């Protein structure tokens, strides 16, 4: 309401500072209002106007960008301002039937965030799902790579970028598990199978044996081996997200972590893994990577007014590109819809709240390995 559209100053003569200025509303005699009261009213309205600033979705995120299905993810929404009195309903969607979310969530009045659960069902092959939060014209999403418990993954140490590997390509019970440069061989591929209590059996594709704490030891420094799965707690592992797509693997028997021996600086090939008290080091952080997906990360834009990002992919250098994602609030994306032997070119754009997009970022290229290349690597053996 614009008060001055309906109100005229009635007096044109200069008044002393002690004299109350009066004016008539709508030019009608006898409807005088004190200017001091009007000023007071406007001042009183100002805080209310600020409190009623429109709240929109600022970001949506989940506790992991990669997960083994079936399972659940904790996700959250953050608003640009506190929700109004009575709360704000945020609509939720998923572009994949394999990842379900509530149709909406109520953020209570005066609060600026809320949590919800996304549930992944069993899938036969990896795929990428995007969860989108909607308030009015604002739409923001976050991507989650879903990995199948029947589709193998590589387990990669954050400190070294090397893969969890059964030493010597062994199929013998008791063989040591170590880190080694990723080669795509079957002794570096693992199947995560969910158990009834929410933990996982971690099985080597090469041998059919499972990741196991040697001798069911409770001590720091106990070696990790492959061994026939018995269902015992020393062969059951929990995936606990640490952020940016990494997890700690926590053994159920002791609550200790899968650890590259020697600490974060231990980056050489052949270093054995062990169990150790969870300390949060990069040598205890692991990423699960399908043989056929592409993980993209980029620097956040320094421009003002950026609401999110779009990811594009092409099959020819320089484009044309196809948009892969909805508007993403984060700076990472996992493309699980890739084919062996293909070359892909990726770029991103930054977008504002009106969905205006920037020019493409610099382009990155990746080549997806072919099964033949994997067989050649396997024939070289692993020492």
C-alpha positions in Angstrom: 0.0 0.0 0.0 1.4 3.4 -1.0 0.1 5.9 1.6 1.2 9.0 -0.3 -0.9 8.0 -3.3 -4.0 8.9 -1.3 -2.7 11.8 0.9 -1.9 15.4 0.1 -0.1 18.0 2.2 -2.8 20.6 3.1 -0.7 23.5 4.3 1.9 25.2 2.1 3.1 27.8 4.6 6.3 27.2 6.6 5.7 26.1 10.2 7.8 26.3 13.2 9.5 23.2 14.5 7.1 23.1 17.4 3.9 23.2 15.3 2.4 19.9 14.3 2.1 19.6 10.5 -1.3 18.4 9.4 -2.7 17.3 6.1 -5.9 16.0 4.8 -6.5 12.5 3.3 -8.1 12.5 -0.2 -8.4 16.2 0.0 -11.5 15.9 2.2 -11.9 18.7 4.9 -11.8 17.6 8.5 -9.8 14.4 8.0 -6.5 15.8 9.3 -3.7 13.4 10.4 -0.6 14.3 12.3 2.5 14.0 10.2 4.4 12.8 13.3 1.9 9.9 13.6 2.3 9.0 10.0 6.1 9.1 10.3 5.9 6.8 13.4 3.6 4.4 11.5 6.0 4.2 8.6 8.9 3.5 10.9 6.8 0.8 12.6 6.1 -0.8 9.2 9.7 -1.0 8.1 10.8 -3.9 10.4 7.7 -5.8 9.4 8.5 -5.4 5.7 12.0 -6.7 6.3 10.6 -9.7 8.3 8.3 -10.6 5.4 11.1 -10.8 2.8 10.1 -13.6 0.4 11.8 -16.9 1.2 13.0 -19.1 -1.7 15.2 -22.2 -2.0 18.8 -21.3 -1.6 20.2 -24.9 -1.7 19.4 -28.5 -1.5 21.9 -31.2 -0.6 22.2 -34.8 0.5 24.6 -36.5 2.8 26.4 -38.2 -0.1 26.7 -37.7 -3.9 27.2 -41.4 -4.4 25.4 -44.3 -2.7 24.9 -48.0 -3.0 21.3 -48.9 -3.5 19.1 -49.9 -1.8 19.4 -47.5 1.1 18.5 -44.0 2.4 20.1 -40.6 2.3 19.6 -37.7 4.7 19.0 -34.5 2.6 18.3 -30.9 3.6 16.9 -27.7 2.2 18.1 -24.2 3.0 16.1 -21.0 2.3 17.2 -17.5 1.4 15.3 -16.1 4.4 13.3 -17.5 7.3 10.0 -19.0 6.4 6.9 -16.8 7.1 4.5 -17.2 10.0 2.6 -20.4 9.2 5.5 -22.0 7.4 6.5 -22.5 3.8 5.8 -25.6 1.7 8.6 -26.7 -0.5 7.8 -29.1 -3.4 10.2 -32.0 -4.0 10.7 -34.1 -7.1 13.1 -36.8 -8.3 13.7 -37.5 -12.0 14.3 -41.2 -11.2 11.8 -43.8 -10.0 14.8 -45.5 -8.2 15.1 -42.5 -5.8 12.0 -41.4 -4.1 11.4 -38.3 -2.0 8.4 -36.9 -0.2 6.1 -34.8 -2.5 6.7 -31.8 -0.2 8.1 -30.6 3.0 6.9 -27.9 5.4 9.6 -25.5 6.8 8.2 -24.1 10.0 7.7 -20.4 10.4 10.9 -18.4 11.3 13.1 -21.4 10.4 15.3 -21.4 7.3 16.1 -25.1 6.8 14.6 -28.5 7.1 15.6 -32.1 6.5 14.0 -35.0 4.6 14.9 -38.6 3.6 15.5 -39.8 0.1 15.0 -43.6 -0.4 16.8 -45.6 -3.1 15.4 -48.9 -4.3 17.4 -51.8 -5.8 18.7 -51.2 -9.3 20.4 -53.4 -11.8 22.8 -50.8 -13.3 24.1 -47.5 -12.1 22.2 -44.3 -12.8 22.2 -40.6 -11.8 19.1 -39.2 -10.1 18.5 -35.5 -9.5 16.4 -34.3 -6.5 14.8 -30.9 -7.1 13.3 -28.5 -4.5 10.8 -25.9 -5.8 9.4 -22.7 -4.3 7.5 -20.5 -6.7 9.9 -19.8 -9.6 13.0 -21.0 -7.7 14.1 -24.5 -8.6 17.4 -26.0 -7.3 18.6 -29.6 -7.5 21.3 -31.9 -6.3 22.6 -35.0 -8.2 23.1 -38.4 -6.6 24.8 -41.3 -8.3 23.1 -44.6 -7.5 25.3 -47.7 -7.6 23.9 -51.1 -7.9 24.8 -53.8 -5.3 25.2 -56.1 -8.3 27.4 -53.7 -10.2 31.1 -53.6 -9.1 32.8 -50.4 -7.9 36.4 -49.3 -7.3 37.1 -48.1 -3.8 39.6 -45.2 -4.0 41.6 -43.7 -1.1 41.4 -39.9 -0.9 45.0 -39.4 0.3 46.6 -41.2 -2.7 44.0 -41.6 -5.4 44.8 -45.3 -5.4 42.5 -48.3 -5.4 41.7 -50.9 -2.8 43.4 -54.0 -4.3 43.9 -57.7 -3.4 47.6 -58.2 -3.5 49.0 -60.3 -6.3 45.6 -60.8 -7.9 45.2 -63.6 -5.4 42.2 -65.9 -5.0 43.5 -67.4 -1.7 41.9 -66.9 1.7 44.0 -64.6 3.8 45.5 -62.6 1.0 46.5 -59.0 2.0 44.4 -56.1 0.8 46.5 -53.0 -0.2 46.3 -49.8 -2.2 47.5 -49.8 -5.8 47.2 -47.5 -8.8 43.8 -48.0 -10.3 43.8 -50.3 -13.4 40.2 -51.5 -13.7 41.2 -55.1 -13.0 38.9 -57.5 -11.1 41.0 -57.6 -8.0 40.2 -53.9 -7.6 36.5 -54.3 -8.1 34.1 -54.7 -5.2 30.5 -55.6 -4.7 28.6 -53.9 -1.8 25.7 -56.1 -0.7 23.4 -54.7 2.0 22.7 -56.8 5.1 19.7 -56.7 7.3 21.2 -54.3 9.8 22.2 -51.7 7.2 25.9 -52.7 6.9 27.5 -54.1 3.8 29.4 -57.2 2.8 32.2 -56.0 0.6 33.1 -58.8 -1.9 36.1 -59.0 -4.2 34.9 -59.6 -7.8 38.1 -61.5 -8.5 37.9 -64.1 -5.7 34.3 -64.0 -4.4 35.8 -63.5 -0.9 35.0 -60.6 1.4 36.8 -57.7 3.1 37.6 -59.0 6.6 39.5 -57.9 9.8 42.2 -60.7 10.2 41.4 -63.0 13.2 38.5 -60.8 14.3 41.0 -58.7 16.1 40.0 -55.6 18.0 43.4 -54.0 18.0 44.6 -51.0 16.0 46.8 -52.1 13.2 45.1 -55.4 12.5 45.5 -56.3 8.9 42.6 -56.4 6.4 42.4 -59.5 4.3 40.1 -61.3 1.9 38.2 -64.3 3.4 35.1 -66.3 2.7 32.1 -64.4 4.0 30.7 -65.7 7.3 28.2 -63.0 8.3 30.4 -62.2 11.3 30.7 -58.6 12.5 34.4 -58.4 11.4 33.3 -58.8 7.8 30.4 -56.2 7.9 31.1 -52.6 7.0 29.1 -49.4 7.4 29.4 -46.6 4.9 29.5 -43.2 6.8 29.5 -40.1 4.5 32.2 -37.5 5.2 31.2 -35.1 2.4 32.1 -34.5 -1.2 31.3 -38.1 -2.2 33.7 -39.7 0.3 33.0 -42.3 3.0 34.6 -43.9 6.0 34.3 -47.7 6.0 33.6 -48.7 9.6 33.9 -52.3 10.6 30.9 -53.4 12.7 33.0 -55.5 15.1 35.1 -52.7 16.6 33.7 -49.4 15.2 37.2 -48.8 13.7 38.0 -47.5 10.2 39.5 -48.9 7.1 42.8 -47.1 7.1 45.9 -46.9 4.7 48.8 -47.8 7.0 51.1 -44.9 7.6 48.7 -42.0 7.6 47.7 -39.4 5.0 51.2 -39.2 3.6 51.3 -42.9 2.7 50.7 -42.7 -1.0 52.9 -45.5 -2.5 51.8 -48.6 -4.3 51.7 -51.7 -2.1 50.9 -50.2 1.2 48.6 -52.5 3.2 45.3 -51.4 4.7 44.4 -52.0 8.3 41.8 -51.2 10.9 42.5 -48.1 13.1 40.5 -45.8 15.3 38.6 -43.3 13.2 40.6 -40.1 13.2 39.1 -38.3 10.1 42.3 -38.4 8.0 42.3 -38.6 4.2 43.8 -42.1 4.5 40.5 -43.1 6.1 38.3 -41.5 3.4 37.2 -43.6 0.4 35.2 -42.9 -2.7 33.1 -45.5 -4.5 33.5 -45.2 -8.3 31.7 -47.2 -10.9 33.8 -48.3 -13.8 31.5 -46.4 -16.1 30.7 -43.0 -14.6 32.3 -39.5 -14.7 32.7 -37.4 -11.6 32.8 -33.6 -12.3 33.8 -30.9 -9.9 34.3 -27.1 -10.6 35.2 -23.9 -8.8 32.3 -21.8 -7.5 31.6 -18.7 -9.6 32.8 -15.4 -8.0 30.1 -13.4 -9.8 27.2 -12.0 -7.7 23.7 -13.3 -8.1 24.6 -16.8 -9.0 21.7 -19.2 -8.1 23.3 -22.5 -9.3 24.9 -24.3 -12.2 24.0 -26.5 -15.2 26.1 -29.3 -16.6 26.4 -29.9 -20.3 27.8 -32.8 -22.3 28.7 -33.3 -26.0 30.2 -35.9 -28.2 32.2 -33.4 -30.2 34.8 -31.0 -29.0 33.3 -27.5 -28.8 29.7 -28.7 -28.9 26.9 -28.9 -29.5 26.2 -29.7 -25.9 23.1 -31.3 -24.3 22.0 -30.2 -20.8 22.4 -33.0 -18.3 21.2 -31.5 -15.0 18.6 -29.4 -13.4 19.9 -26.3 -11.6 22.5 -27.6 -9.1 23.3 -25.7 -5.9 26.6 -27.6 -5.4 29.8 -27.7 -7.5 29.9 -31.4 -8.3 28.0 -33.8 -10.5 28.3 -37.6 -11.3 27.3 -38.6 -14.8 26.4 -42.3 -14.6 24.9 -42.5 -18.1 28.1 -43.2 -20.1 29.1 -46.0 -22.5 32.3 -47.9 -22.8 34.7 -46.7 -25.5 33.0 -43.3 -25.9 34.6 -39.9 -25.7 32.7 -37.1 -23.9 33.1 -33.4 -23.6 31.8 -31.5 -20.6 31.1 -27.8 -19.7 29.1 -25.9 -17.1 27.2 -22.6 -16.9 26.3 -20.4 -14.0 22.7 -19.3 -13.8 20.9 -16.5 -11.9 17.5 -16.6 -10.2 15.8 -15.7 -13.5 17.5 -18.7 -15.1 19.7 -16.5 -17.2 22.9 -18.5 -18.0 26.5 -17.5 -18.4 28.7 -18.6 -21.3 30.1 -22.1 -21.2 33.0 -22.8 -18.9 36.2 -24.3 -20.2 35.7 -27.7 -21.7 37.0 -31.0 -20.2 37.3 -34.3 -22.1 37.1 -37.9 -20.8 37.4 -41.2 -22.6 35.4 -44.2 -21.1 37.6 -47.4 -21.1 36.5 -50.3 -23.3 36.1 -53.9 -21.9 39.0 -54.9 -24.2 41.3 -52.4 -22.6 40.4 -53.7 -19.2 41.2 -57.3 -20.3 44.6 -56.1 -21.6 45.3 -54.4 -18.3 44.3 -57.6 -16.4 46.6 -59.7 -18.5 49.6 -57.6 -17.2 48.8 -58.9 -13.7 49.0 -56.9 -10.4 52.0 -57.1 -8.1 
